[in-house]
């Protein structure tokens, strides 16, 4: 008996789906989680440079204090606030609320707005206190 190969359905791909804010923020939540792992590695390097002595710590501070270093730190701050906000939205979903399309979309926009505003406020405070 010979069996003909069955046509199996293909999984949807990002080129098939129409992009919407909840889809983009879900992907961004995963990306910021990965970025925060990189931030953890930076914190480990900070601790190692601190333990290695003043010269190593001075080099580390010079690298993070440079323009590219500040961009990395700004993006890590943005990632932390976004990941926090999206995590809270996930907790709300875990409680069974916010599943309507309009509510989920509004929550996604709030996550984006909060993370941007909180990041800017933290960096303004850092600049005002001389931490930059």
Phi and psi in degrees as a GROMACS rama.xvg file:
@    title "Ramachandran Plot"
@    xaxis  label "Phi"
@    yaxis  label "Psi"
@TYPE xy
-108.056  132.473  UNK-2
-105.57  132.948  UNK-3
-82.0591  143.437  UNK-4
-62.6747  136.357  UNK-5
-84.9794  143.499  UNK-6
-77.8026  117.535  UNK-7
-101.186  145.857  UNK-8
-68.4322  145.877  UNK-9
-90.4779  145.243  UNK-10
-68.9839  145.209  UNK-11
-62.8212  146.384  UNK-12
-121.725  161.39  UNK-13
-62.4238  -20.6083  UNK-14
-79.5836  -16.0623  UNK-15
-89.0289  -41.5077  UNK-16
-74.4345  146.748  UNK-17
-82.7997  125.706  UNK-18
-66.4934  139.33  UNK-19
-142.388  168.679  UNK-20
-63.6993  -37.4247  UNK-21
-69.4181  -32.7303  UNK-22
-68.1663  -45.494  UNK-23
-64.9064  -41.0963  UNK-24
-71.3618  -28.926  UNK-25
-65.5408  -44.5045  UNK-26
-65.8973  -40.4904  UNK-27
-64.0153  -33.8218  UNK-28
-62.9306  -41.9699  UNK-29
-66.6252  -41.5412  UNK-30
-65.2996  -40.6959  UNK-31
-69.1005  -30.7607  UNK-32
-62.2331  -42.4935  UNK-33
-65.5813  -40.3729  UNK-34
-63.2643  -35.6696  UNK-35
-69.0077  -27.3364  UNK-36
-62.7101  -42.0925  UNK-37
-61.2801  -38.1938  UNK-38
-64.1767  -35.6618  UNK-39
-64.3545  -38.3344  UNK-40
-66.1401  -38.2706  UNK-41
-62.2204  -38.4352  UNK-42
-66.4457  -36.7648  UNK-43
-65.2979  -41.3798  UNK-44
-63.772  -37.355  UNK-45
-59.9677  -46.8956  UNK-46
-64.7796  -40.4391  UNK-47
-65.3993  -41.4304  UNK-48
-66.9809  -35.2479  UNK-49
-65.4806  -40.5332  UNK-50
-72.497  -25.6032  UNK-51
-77.8192  -14.6058  UNK-52
120.641  173.97  UNK-53
-62.6298  -34.3245  UNK-54
-67.7645  -46.6172  UNK-55
-65.128  -40.9409  UNK-56
-65.5257  -38.618  UNK-57
-61.7144  -40.5903  UNK-58
-63.6526  -44.7011  UNK-59
-60.7845  -45.3068  UNK-60
-62.7852  -37.3176  UNK-61
-65.5624  -39.1852  UNK-62
-67.8536  -48.4532  UNK-63
-71.9635  -23.7772  UNK-64
-82.5174  -9.34721  UNK-65
-72.857  168.197  UNK-66
-58.2696  -48.8568  UNK-67
-62.7566  -34.8566  UNK-68
-64.6973  -39.7966  UNK-69
-67.5519  -34.5509  UNK-70
-63.9268  -44.1436  UNK-71
-60.0252  -45.5161  UNK-72
-66.0544  -36.9702  UNK-73
-63.1744  -45.0194  UNK-74
-66.7736  -33.9434  UNK-75
-68.0471  -37.1041  UNK-76
-63.7219  -45.4823  UNK-77
-60.8998  -42.5113  UNK-78
-62.3465  -42.2974  UNK-79
-63.8464  -46.3329  UNK-80
-67.7072  -38.8597  UNK-81
-65.5865  -44.9921  UNK-82
-63.1369  -37.2545  UNK-83
-62.4363  -50.125  UNK-84
-62.6872  -44.6807  UNK-85
-67.9404  -34.0434  UNK-86
-63.3564  -38.7246  UNK-87
-65.7471  -39.2431  UNK-88
-62.6759  -38.7266  UNK-89
-64.9938  -37.741  UNK-90
-63.1055  -39.8788  UNK-91
-63.4588  -42.164  UNK-92
-63.1649  -37.4469  UNK-93
-63.0773  -27.1428  UNK-94
-80.1247  -6.5682  UNK-95
96.1066  12.7131  UNK-96
-111.755  157.807  UNK-97
82.1515  22.5513  UNK-98
-88.3061  -15.0119  UNK-99
-63.2948  147.264  UNK-100
-56.8637  -46.2352  UNK-101
-64.628  -40.1714  UNK-102
-68.6936  -42.5032  UNK-103
-64.4829  -40.8647  UNK-104
-65.9785  -41.6842  UNK-105
-62.8629  -42.6936  UNK-106
-61.4347  -39.4652  UNK-107
-64.212  -41.9216  UNK-108
-66.9895  -36.4107  UNK-109
-64.7051  -40.626  UNK-110
-59.4814  -44.9696  UNK-111
-64.8992  -44.7461  UNK-112
-66.3112  -43.6883  UNK-113
-61.8209  -46.4563  UNK-114
-64.2708  -40.0931  UNK-115
-65.9581  -46.5138  UNK-116
-66.0727  -44.0089  UNK-117
-64.5423  -39.6951  UNK-118
-63.3046  -46.1668  UNK-119
-62.8898  -42.4013  UNK-120
-62.6503  -45.1239  UNK-121
-61.651  -42.0161  UNK-122
-72.2096  -31.2027  UNK-123
-66.4891  -44.7473  UNK-124
-62.1553  -41.9912  UNK-125
-60.8604  -40.2355  UNK-126
-69.2216  -38.415  UNK-127
-69.6582  -28.9113  UNK-128
-93.2191  -1.28545  UNK-129
83.2696  15.4545  UNK-130
-78.1594  -11.2873  UNK-131
